[in-house]
Amino acid sequence: MEGAQVKIVILGAGQVGASVAENLVRESNDITVVDIDPAKLQILQDRFDLRTVHGFASHPEVLRQAGMEDADMLLAVTQSDEVNLVACKLAHTLFNTPTKIARIRCTEYLAHEGLFSPENFAVDYIISPEEVLTDYIRKLIEYPEALQVLDFADGKVRLAAVRAFHGGPLVGRELQYLRKHMPHIDTRVAAIFRQNHPIIPEGKTVIEAGDELFLIAAAENIRAVMREMRRRDKAAKRVMIAGGGNIGRRLARSLEHQYQVKLIDHNKKNSERLAAELSSTLILFGDATDPDLLQAENVEDMDVFCALTNDDENNIMAALLAKRMGARKVIALINRSAYVDLVQGGQIDIAISPAQATIGSLLAHVRRGDMAVVHSLRRGAAEALEAIAHGDAKTSKVVGKRVEQIDLPRGATIGAVVRGEEVLIAHHDTVIESEDHVIIFVVNKQMISKIEKLFQVGIGFFG
């Protein structure tokens, strides 16, 4: 397997399919994309080195044309759950495809796990972008001072990105001061971005205002770490959501028992349905870009304003308006990745690309070596991986070695090690043991294959 190309068939050239294709092509995989829309396929073909097949994703002959007979993996990420399910079943029955991943949106299907077993639809892994996004946004509301909050090792380790600000406790100090400042908590800065460029964090590195710091700690300690970094911020209580689609509805449902939630939707029928479905969320029928409505609903008192409609421009305008009118933190969901980089960090506090937020759940299954979790950082520029160490000192390049002895590419850092239930924040003398979950930061995507090779086990392991 080492160094061999992985042959992947992607069904669906929408936001998720196109974003996955882009990420996987860069890593020299053999990619074929299937879609019913020739214009979408043409755009992908013009931009990337991949094959495309025009046709219905769930038709056996189309799957054969796409090379399903010798594919290693099927990613069924069309807009239709039913097409995705049928395609996985066909790949299993007709082509014996080893790994089948399906995008499933409908909660009714997700509620019946038996549907995905080999004798039924034969789906090996399910991804639900709406679920991933809801969880992602919810964490940003729980930690209002964070730019990104991500979990590793089943929630035992948490990573938070924060921006250092003038007058903050770390600005103008060396990183090693962090330990003196917080002697009771083991945490470390795993990566720093300054004016969009990565800086290798070392003890002597001086933090400047505007730096983006990626802090890692045991999940129960991360709130205390954030509080030390940003003493001014208070917990969020009031949340306003613009857009009552899949994500807005899910988010309101997950927040409404702990927060005061208002949700604005421009569709009368949908507003009535939401009012019947949600228990304590206040549903408002209207346009989230209407300043009179925002003023009447006291947008200036909102701790977080989330613009989650299906329209990028509306989300940008609503978020900008809410910020100007006094909302404390504004989040905009933006599908077009070019827009995300334009608006992030200006008046809009956080711009979320749905494809970037959900890509990790797919990449974890594609990586060589045993990857439990992959998270995309800074809108795809960097990555955090959770790799599982296997083998022994003879067969593994990491087991039995201290962190300082591991041949990591420059710019990659080991942030934490999870051993059973124990979380160890990695220091230079931490020794990696077999079955440890190792959390690694990669500031440059080019390093990924080197890290995968480090965590692959030599042939002796299987002998």
N, C-alpha and C positions, 0 to 999 in steps of 0.2 A: 504493500500500500504506500510505503514511504516514497514521496516524490511523484507517485502516479496521479494522473488527472482523475478527478471524480466526474462521472458523467451524470448530469442533472437535467431533467426535463421539468420546465416550469409552465404550468397552465395558468394563463391570465397575464396580460401585459398592462394591467392597471397600476395604481400607485405602488401597491405592495410587490407585485410581480416585477415591475420595472426596477424598483429599488433593490430587490434581492438580486436580480440579474446583474445590476451594476456592481454590487459588492462582490459577487462570486466570480465575475469575469476577471476582475482585477487580480484575483488570487489564482489565475490560470486554471480554472475548471473548464470542462467541456459543457457548454450551456446551449440548450434548445428551448425557445419560448413558443408556446402555442396560444393563438388568440383568434377570435372571430372578426376582429377589426384590423384590416390590412394597414390602415394609417398608423395605428399604434405600433405595429410590428416594424413598419418602415423606419419610424423614429428610432427604435432600439437598434435596428440593423445599421443605420447611419452612424450611430454613436459608439457601438461596441462590436467586439469581435465575437459574434455568436450566430447560431442558426435560428431561423424562424419558420414556423409552419402555420399556414392559414387554415382554420377549420374549427369544427366543434370539439371542444376539449374532451368530451366524454364519448366520442366515437372511436371504436377500436382501430379502424383504419388510420385515423388521424394520429392516434397514439403510436401506431406502428411506424408511420412516416417520421414521427418525431424521434424515433430511435429507442422506443421503450424496451425493445427486446434485450438490449444489453446495457440499459441505464442502471446506475447505482441507486438513484433516488428520484422520487417524484414529488414535486411541490405543487399541490393543487390549491391555487390561491385566486381562483376566479371569484366574481361577485356572487355566484350562486352556490350555496351549500350543497344543493342536490347534485350539481355537476361535479363538484369536488368529491363528494362521497362515491358517486358512480365511477369516477375515474380511478379512485383508489382501489375499488373492488375489481375493476377490469385489470389494473396493473398487477394485482395479486393473483387473479385467476388465470389470465391469459399470458402474462409475461414474467410472473414470479419475481417482481421487483423487490429488492431487499428492504428499502426504506420508503415509506409512504407518509407524507405529511399533508394534512388538509386544513384549510382555513374554514372555520365554522363560526357563523355569527349567531345563529338561532339558539336561544337559551333552552328551548324545548329539546333540541337534539343533545345539547351538552348535559342535560339532566339525566340522560339514559346512557350510562357508560358502556353497557353491553352492546350497544349499536356499533361500536368501533372495533369489536373483537375480530380475530382473523376469519371466523366463520360467518360474520356479518359483513360490515363494510371494509374490514381489514385496514383500518387507519392506525399507523404506529404512533404518530404524534399529532396532537391537535393544536392549532394556534388560533386564538381568538383576539384579533387586533383590538376590538372594542374593549375587551376585558383588560388587556394589557395597558391600554391607554387610560382607562378609568383609574386603574391602580396607580399609574404613573402620576396622574394629575392629583389624585387624592393625597399622595405623599408630599407633593409640592404645597398643598394647602396645610397639611400637618406641620410642615417646616417652612413657615413663610419666608424665612431668610435665605432659603436654598435655591440654587439654580437648577439642581438636578439631585434626586435622591434615589439610590439603587440598592437592591438587596442581593446578598450572596449567601451561599450555604443555608438554603431554606430559611432565610431571614435572620440568621445568627450574626451576620456581619452587615454593616450598612456603610454605604459610601455617600458622602454629601459634597456637592460643589458649592462653594460660597465665594462671594467677591469681597476682597479686603477693601475697607473704606477709610478715608481720612479720619484720623482720631481713633481708629480701631486698635485693640490691644496688641496686635502683632505687627502693625505697619511700622517700618523703620527698624525692625529688630531681625536678628538672625533666627533661622528656623529652630536652632537648638534651644532657643528660649522657650519654645512651646512646652518642653518637658518641665522646665522650672515653673512656668506659668500654671501648668495643670499636672502637678506631681501625682495626683490621686487617680488620673485616668491615663490608660495606655492608648495613645492614638498616634497616627503619623500622617504627614502630608505626602501623598503618594505621587502627586503630579502638580505642576504649576504651569499655567498659561499666562504669558504677559504679552499684551497687544497681539493676541492670537498666535504667539509663538511659544512652543514648549520650552520649559527650563528644567533641567535635571535638578530635583530637590536635594540639596546637601546641607549639612549642619550650618555652614557659613552663609548660605543663601539669605539675602536680606529681602524681606517682603515689602513690596511697594503698593501704594493705593491703586486699586483697579485690577490687581492680580486676581486670577481665578484659581482658587486652591481646591484640590480634591483631597478631602480628609477621610480617613478610614478608621473605624472603631467598632467594637462590639455593639450590636444594635441597641442594647440598653444604655450605652454611654453616649450615643451620638447626639442626643438632645443637649446634654451638658456641654459637650464640645462646641456645638453651635452657639450655645448661650455665651460661652466664653469669647467666641469670635465676634459675636454681634450683640453686644449687651442691650442695645436699644429696642430690639424687636419683641413685641408681645404676641401671644398666641392669637390665631385668627378665630373669630366667632361668626362673622357675617359673610356670606358668600352669595354672589349673584352670577347666574349662568345664563349666557345668551345661546339659544338653540336647544330645542327639545327633541333632537334626533336620538339615535342609538346611544351616543356617548353622553350627551347632556342628561338624558333620562337616567342612565346607569349611575352617573356621578351624583345626581340629586338623590337617588335612592340610597346610595352608600353614605351620603353625608347628612341626610335630613334629621337623623336622631341625635347628632352631636353638634350641629351648627344650625344657625338660622339661614335658610336657603330660599332665594327667590329665583324663579326661572322664567325667562322671557322667550316666547315662541310666536312667530308671525302667522302661523296657520291655526285658524279657529278650531277646526275639528281635532287637530292634534293637541291643542291646548286643553280641550274638554277631556280628551282621553287621558292626558297627563294628570289633570286634576282628579280624575277618578282613581288613577293608579297609584299616585303618590300620597302619603298620609299627611305630612306636615309642611311640605314645600308649598310656598305661595306661587301659584301659576299666574303669569301676566301675559295677556294677549297683546302683541304689539311689535314694533321694530326696534331692535337693540341699538340701531344707529340714530334713533330719535332722541335728541338732547332733552326735549321736554319730558319724555317718559322717564329717562334716567334721572332727571332732577326730581320728578314727582315721587320716584321710588328711592330717593336718598342714596344715590350711587356714591356720594362723598363719604358715607358712613361704612362703605364696604371694605372689609379687610382683603378680600380677593374677588376679582372679577374675571370670569372665564368665558372667552368668546369661542364657542364650539359649534358654530353652524357649519354647513357644507360649503360655504362660500368664503374663499380666502380673503377677498377684498372687504367683505362685510366684517369678517373677524378682525382684520387690521383696523378698520375704521371704528368699530365698536370699542375695541381695546384702547385705541388712542383717545377716543372721546371720554371713556370712563376714567382714564388716567388724568386727563386734563381737568376733569370735573372733581377729582379728589380721591378716587379709589386708591387704596394703599399699594396693592400689587395687582398687575394685570397679566393674564396669560392668554395667548392667542394660538389656536390650532391652525396650522398653515400647511397645506398639502404640497405646494410648489416649493421645492427645496431652495431655489434661487431667492425666493422671498424671505425664507427663514433667516438666512444670513444677513439680509438687508435690514431687517427690523429688530433682530435680537439685540438686547443691551442698549437700545436707544430709549425712546419713551415707553416701549413695550418691554416689560421686565423679562418675560420668558416667551419665546416662540417655540412651539412644539411641532416637529415634523412627525406625523403619525407613522410614516414608513420607518424613520430612524428609531422611533421609540419601540417599534415592534420587531425590528429586524433581528435583534439579539436572540429572540426565542427561536428563530430559524437557523441562525448561524451556528448555534451550539450543536445542532445536529449534523452540520456539514464539516465542521473542523476535524482535521485529523488529530490523533491523540484523544484522550478522554476529556472532553470539555463538558462541564455540568451547566455552566451559564456563560453567556457572552453578552456584554452590555456595550452599546454604542455610546461614546462620550463626545461631547461638543459637536453634536450634529454630524457624527460620522467621521470626524477627523482622527479621533483616538478610540481606543477600545479597552475595556477591562474584561479579563477572562478569569473564569474559575476552572482550573485544570486539576485533574485528580492524578496523583503520583502513584504509579504501580511498579511492581518488581522489587529488586534489591540493589545493593551497591554494585553488583556485577552487570545487571541487565539494564539499569536505569541511569540516565545522566544526571538525575537530581536526588534520588533517594540516598540517604546516608551522608549527604553533603551539607555544609553550612551555606547559608544564603550567599555569603561573600565568595564561595568557591564555585558557584553555579555560573556557567558561561552564558549569561544573559546578553542579548544585544544591547548596545548603548541606547539609553532612553527607555528601556523596559525596567520596571521595578517590581519587586515582590512586596505587596502591602500587608498581607495577613495570611495566616495558615489556620485552617480549622481542622482539629483532630478530634473526631467524635463530637462531643458536646462542647469541647474547649476551644476558645478563640485566642490565638496567639498573634499579637501584632508583630510583624516580622522585623527583626533586627539583624545585623550582619552575622551574628553567631547562632541564629536559629537553625536547627538541623531538621531537614525534611525527612519524614518517615513515610513508609509505604501506606497508601490509602489516605494520606493527607489531602485536603482540598486547599490548593494554593491559589491565592488571588493575585493576579499580575496585571500591571498597568502598562499599556503600550501606547506611546504617544505618536507612533507612526505605523500605519497599516502594513508597510513593507516588512515589518519585523515578524509578522504573524507566523509565517511558515517556519522561521527559526525556532520560535517558541513551541510550535506543534512538534517539531522534531525532538526538542529537548524532552518532551513528555511522552514520546513514543517509546515503547519498550523494545529492547533488543530481542533478536530471535530466540536467544537462550531462555527467555521467560516462558515460551510456549513449549520448549523441548521436554 
